[in-house]
Amino acid sequence: MDEEERLIDRIAKAVHSGRGPLAADSGRRLGLLQLGIGDDAAILAPAKGKDWVLTCDAFLEGVHFLAKVHPPDSVGYKSVVRAASDVAAMGAVPRLFLLTLALPGERTGKWLDEFLKGMARAARELGMSLAGGDTSKTRSIFISVTVLGEAPRGAAVRRSGARPGDLIFVSGALGRAQLGLELIRHGSMGWRQAQHLFGELLRPHLYPKIHVDLGAWLARPGRASAVIDISDGLSTDLARLCGASGVGARIVAERIPKVAIPTAAARRLGKGIADPVQMALHGGEDYELLFTVPRGNARSLRHAPGFENLTAIGEITRGRRIMLATEDGNATPLRPGGWDPFRKR
């Protein structure tokens, strides 16, 4: 067994896959994975009456995380969760994933072990199995995760179905992940000290949760007209949903559920950074669901998973303009200000 095969064997045994002690359970529980890691490709057996929903997501050192700042188990955890969130936003249940992993030689020891623990934890929480992938050596860490999800035939909901008059909802408080990131980046401390002082505030950034149950519920007939996950910020992802649907939107600033910033954290960050409104509008990686519902369907949301955390923040309008209004009626254009890897900084 050469070194790459040994590394693949470590991955296969650490994360729920078609090999190792969990292999038999994988086939029984999912009914999809017929042949997993160890051959040239995986073999899947699609279930009747189902659609497959596929996505892939890159997670890059120096772009999406800093290896010297972020704990390796968080990197492993988020690499799975952020990809699975796109599947959940379409109403599908994530089932399997493929991993492309390129590492520097010095990251194949303890760092890799902790990374795999985080990845295994995410896979376990989401009921997913690792079906295969590829490994290589590189100067900086490169991760790409491809997720396969299942949805009832024809049920997957898109971002292109919003219509004028639909109500706009979000599934939780926004800006929480951005607050955690800012505490690590600008709190004048490493993540270990930040975790000691502000542990719970860092959790949405380091170990985000996604809404698989809510996504599947919204995808049923007569419920949501369009859904997108908030991965790059409300202002950016709302613009994407409206662009796909050919509509505009009007949201009310006071109605947006915002991150609560404790006094100690605000002091640590300073006034220029500790702005809950800006974090809620433009902060990324919340992985909350942003969705639209025809007014006649809104009452049914009382039966949705996590209904108590759903908030109506505005409505879809004709035209293409996206406006941020206040309760007194004043409104200004809301421009996308969330994450954009190609924006000049």
N, C-alpha and C positions, 0 to 999 in steps of 0.2 A: 504493500500500500504506500503510494507516494505521499508527499506532504499535502498536496491539494485534496487528495482522497481522505486523508485524516481530518482535514478541516471540514470537509463536507460531512463526514461521519459525525463529527462533534455537533454540527448544526442539526443534522437529522435526529440525533438522540436528545438534543436539548429542547427542540421545538416540536410540538405535536405534528407528526408527519406520517408517511407511509412506511417508516422504518422504526425500529426500536420497540419498547414495551407497549406503546400506544397504537401500534399499527393496526391490530385487529379491531380495536375500538373505532378507529378512523373509518373503516369500511362500514361497520355496523351503523355508526351514528349518522354519517353523512350520505351514504349510498351513492356517492359521486366518484370517489377516488378508488379506481381499480388497480392502478399501479402508480406508485409515487417515486420518491427519490431513489436513485440507483441505476436507472436505465437512461436511454437517450432522451426520453420525454415521458411525461405523465400520460396516463390513460384515464379518461373520465367517462362515466355513463350517465348522460342527462336524464333527469326524471321527466316523465310524461306530464304534459300540461304546464310546463314551467318555461320561463324565459331565463336565459343567462344574462347577467349584467357584468360587464368587464371594465376595469379601469387600471391604470398604472400611475405611480407617483414616485418622483425622485426626491431623495432626501440627502443633501450634500453638505459636507463639512465646509465651513466658511461661508455658506450661503444660508442654510436653514438651521444649522447648529454649530457650536464651537466645541471641539473635542476636549479642550482644556477647561471649559467652563461648564458644559452640560454633563450630568452624570450618564455613564454609558447605558445603564438600564433604561433611562428615560429616552435615549436615542433609539434603542430597540423597540420600546413600547410605542413611541410616536410614529415610527416608520410604518408600523402595521395599522395603527388607529387612523392616521390621516388618510391613508389610501382607502380603508374600509368605510370612512365617512362618506366618500363620494357615492359608494354603492348604496349605503343606507339612505342617503338623501333622495334616491330614486325609488325607494320603497322596497328594495331588495335586501335579503338577508345574506351577509357575507359568509362564504363557505370555505373557500380555498384561497391560498395565495402562493405566488412564485416570488423568490428572492434573488436579486442580483446584488452581490456584495463584493466590493473591491476594497482592499485594506492595505495600508503600509505594514511592513513586516513587524514593527514594534507594537501593532494593535492586535496581533493574533494570540496574545496571552490573556492576562486578566481582563483587559478591556473587552475582548471578544466574549469572554465568559459572562460578564455583567450585561453586555449588550444582548446576548441570547436569553438571559433570564428575563429581561424586560420584554423581549419579543415573545417569549413563551407565555408570559403573564397576559399580554394583550390577546394572543391567540386563544388562550384558555378562557378569558372573560367573554370573548366574542364567539366561542365555539367554532373556531377555524382550524384548518390543518394546512401545514406547509406541504405543497405538492412537488416542489422542485425549484430549479433556478440555475444560477451560475456563480462562480467565484473567480476572483483575479487579484493581482497585486498592483497597487498604485501608490502614488505619493500622498494622496489624501483620501479620506473615507468617502466612498460613493455607495449609496444604497438606492435600489429601485425595487419597489414592491408592486406586483400585479395582483389584483384581487378579483376573484370570480364570485358573484353573488347570484342567488336565485330569487325570482319573483313569479307570482302566478301569471300565466300566459296573458299578455296584453295589459298587465296592471302597472308596470313601471311608470312612475310619474316623471314628467320632464320639467325643465325650467321655462318652457315655451308656451305654457297654457294659460297664463294670466290674462284677464280681460278687464276693461274699465268697470269700476264699481266693486271689484273684488276687494276684500279686506286683507291687509298685510299683517302677518303675525311673526313673532320670534319665539323661540322655545325656552329662553332663559336670559339671565343677566349677561350683558355684553361688556367686553373689555377686561374680563378677569384674566385671560391668558396674557394679554398685553401687560397688565400690572405685574404678573409674575416675571415676565421677561425684563421689564424695566428695573425691577428690584435686583435682578441678577446683573444686568448691564450697567446700571447707573447707581447702584446702592453702595459703591465703594467697598465691595466685599465679594468673596468667592461664593459659589453656590452652597458650599457647606455652611458657611456662616449665615448666608441668607436663609437657608433651610432651618437653621437653629432658631433664628429670630422670627421668621415669617413663614413657617412650614406650610400652613394651610393656604396661604396666599399664592404659593408657588405651584401648588398641585394642578390647577387648571392649565398651566403652561407646560409642566413637565409630564403630567399623566392625564391628558384630557379624556373625557368620556364622550361617547357619541350616542345618538338616539336611534338605534336600530328599531326598537318597538314602535316608536312614534312614526318613523318613516314608513314602516310597513302599514300602520293604521291609516296614515294620510293617503296612501296609494290606493286604497279601496275606492270603488266607484262612488261618486257623489260626495267626495270630501275635498281634498285640496285640488286646485287647478294648476299650480306650479310649485316646485320646491327646489331649493338649493341650500347647500350647507355653507355656513359662514366660516370660511377658511382664510380669506384674505381681507376681511373687514366688511362691516355692514354697507358702507358707502360703495365699495367696489362690487360686492356680490349682489346688491340690489340693482346696480346698474347692469350687471350681466343678465340677471333675470328679466329685467325690463327690456333690454336689448333683444334677447331671444324671443320675447313675447310681442315685441313691437308696440310697447305701451310706455307710459310714464308713471310716476308715483308721487304721492304727497305723504310724507311722514311727519309726525309731531314730536318735537324734541323732548318735551316733558313726558311723553308716554314710553319712550325707549327705556327698558330696564337696564340700569347702568351698574357697573362695578362699584362696590362700596370700598373706599380707600381709608383704612384706619389712620388715625392721627400720626402714629409712629412711622408708618410707611410713607405718608405724605411728607413728613419732615425729612426723611431719608432721601426722598426723590427731589424735593423742591417743587415750587409752584409751576415752573415751566413744563414739568413732566407729569405731575400728579393731577391730571385733568380728566375726571371720569367721563365727561361728555366726549372729548376727543378720543379717548380709549374705546368708548362704546361705538362711535361712528367709524373709526378707522383701524382699530386694533384687530389683528388677525389671530387665527388658530383657536377661536372659541369652539368651532365645530357645532355650534347651535344650528337649528334648522330655521331658515327664513322661508315662509310659505304664504301662498295666497289662497283665499277661500271665498267662493261666491257667497254673498250675504245670506242667501237662503239656506246655506249649509252650515253657517257659523254656530248655530245652537248645538249641532251634533258634536262639537269639540268638547263638550262637557264629558264625553265618554272617552276622550283620547288619553293615552298614557301620559302622565305628567301634566294633566290639564291645569293644575294649579300654577304651573310655571309658564303657561302660554299667555302672551300679551299682544293685543292688537295695537299696532303702532301707526297705522295709516291706511290708505287705500290706493288702489291702482287707478290711474287717470288716462284720459285720451292724450294723444301726442307722445312726445318722447322725453319731455322734461321731468327731471327728478328734483323735487322741492323739499326743503327742510323748513317746516312751519313751527310757529309757537302757538300756544293756546289762545293768544290774543289775535291770531289771524295773520300776522306778518310771516312772509315766506321768502327764502332765498334759495338759489340753486345749490344743490348738493353735488359736489364733484367727487369722483372716485379718489379717495385718499388712502386706501389700504395698501396692502403689500403688492408691489410690482417689481419683479427682479430686474426688469430692464429700465426702470426709471433712473434718470441721472440724479445722483445725490451730491 
